[in-house]
Amino acid sequence: MGKLLVGVDLVEVARMRRALERTPGLKRRLFTDDEIAYCERRAKPEQSYAARFAAREAVLKALGCGFAGMGWKDVSVVNAEDGHPEALLAGTAQGLAFEMGVEEVALSLSHTDTVACANAVLITRDARPAKKVRAGERDALASSFKEARSIVLELERAQKEAGEARTHAASNDPSPTREE
């Protein structure tokens, strides 16, 4: 049976800011180049760093593990073309997700001046219900098939009548025959 796996995490923005100020190399150790570029373009980069770190924790919680055995960058955040955040899995996290049958990671990030929050929902292949055709769609499709079938039958009938008419006309043809 499929599962929806959920993870949530909160990170204090001030704590992230202090950690980044105290340890300048921490950004490169924890975040990808793309994440750093994104965060540094923000008015308050520490909020975006905190949200991205919370996303890592949320995804790992949903996978049922922590950072033990994981690389810091095994979970990162990229932005889709429309701007919404997406979790990118690599290394051990990607392998574990594959073993668990995870097909999609839905990610939501939010922050205030003081707290960043991330919610991750991992959707396994068996968790998706089979797509059902609604009654109205089924009726419209059945009606469409009936209409197409009646057109085909009408064409076949007209073709048969035309063939019979040609045969009848040929057998009653009063045109003179050539005699030698």
N, C-alpha and C positions, 0 to 999 in steps of 0.2 A: 504494500500500500504506500502511496506517495505521501510526501510530507511538505509542509510549509515550515521552514526553519527560521526562527526570528531571533535577532540580536539587537540590543540597544546599548548605547554607551553615551556618557556625558564626560566632557573635559572642561575644566576651569580655564578660561581664556588667560587670566593673569598668571596661572601656573605655567601654561605653555609659553607665554611671553618671557617669564623669568628663566625658564629652562633654555630657551633659545639665546637669550642674552648672556647667560652664564657659560654656555658651551657652544661657541660659534660653529663647530663642526657638526653639531647635532642635526642641522637641517639636511646636510648631505647624507648623513647616516640613516635618517628616518624617512626622507621624502625623495621622490624621483625628481629629475630635472624639470619635467613638465609641471609637477605639483608646485615646485619652488617658483617657477616662472609665473604660474597662475596666482599663487598667494602674494608674491611680491608686487603684483599689479593692483592689489586691493588697497583701499585706504587704511584698513586695519588688518595687516597680514596675519597677526597672531590669531584672529578669529577664524580665518580660513585654515591655518595650520592646525588649530585645535579641532575643527570640524573634520579634517582629513584624518587626524589621528583617531578621533572617535569612530570614524567609519571603519578603520582597520579593526579596532576592538569589536565593533558591532558585528562585522562579518565573521571574525574568528569565534565570537560567542555563538553565532548562528551555526557555525561548523562544529561547535561542541568542543572547542579547544582554545587555548590561549596562544601566546607568542612562543611557548616552548616548542622548539624544533622548527619554528618558522623564521624566515628572514624578515627584517623590518619592512622590506619592500615587496613581500609576497602578496600583499594587498595594497593597492594604490587607488587613487581616484582620478578619473579623467572626466572631461566634460564632453557630452555629445554635441552634435552640431547645433541643436536647439538650446544648449546651455545646461541641461539637467545633468547632475552628477551620475557617473556610472562607476561601479567597482570593477577594477581590473585585477584578475587573479593570476599569480605566477608561482613558480616553484612548488613548494610543499602544499601551499593553500590550494593551488590549482589541481594538484594530484588528488588531494583529499576530497575536494568538491566533485571531481570526476568520479571517484569511487562511490560517492554518496548519490550519484545520479543528478547532481544539480545542473539545471539547464539555464537558469536565469537568476541574477542577483538584482533585486529591486532595492534601490538605495535612496534614502531621503536624508538631507543634511539641513540643519538649522542652527542659528546662533543668535545670541544677544551680546551685549557688551561684556557680559560676565561668564556665560556658559555656552558651549557648543554641544550639539546633540546629533547623533546619527542613529538611524533605524535601518536595519538590513533585513530583508526577507529573501531567503533562498528558496527557490521553487524547484522541486525535483520533477523528473520526467513523468512520474506516475501521479503527481498531484493535480495535473490539469484534467478537468473533466472533458469527456468527449464532446465535441461540438455538436449541438443538436440543431436540427432544422425546425424553425418555428412553424406552427400549424398554418399560419397565413402564407408563409413562403412555400410550404409543401403543397397547399391548395393551388397557389398560383402556378407552380411548376407542373402539377398534374393537369391543370386547365390548358397550359401551354402545350403539353404533349398531346392532349386530346385534339386541340385545334390543328396542330401539325399533322397528326394522323388523319384527320378528316380531309385536309388539303391533299395529302398523298393519295387517299382513296378516291377523291374526286378526279385527280389527274389520271389515275389508273383507269377509271371508268370512262373518262373522255377519250383517252388513248385507245381503249378497247372499242368504243363506239366508232371512232374515226377509222380504225382498221376494218371493222365490219362494214362500214359504209363503202370503203374502197373496194372490198371484196365483192359486195353486192353490185356496185357500179360496174365492175369489170365483168361480172357474169351476165349482166343485162346490157352490155354495150352494143348499141345498134349500129355502130360505125361499120362501113363497108369493109369487107375483107378483100384482099387481093386474090383474084383467081387467075390462074395461068392457063 
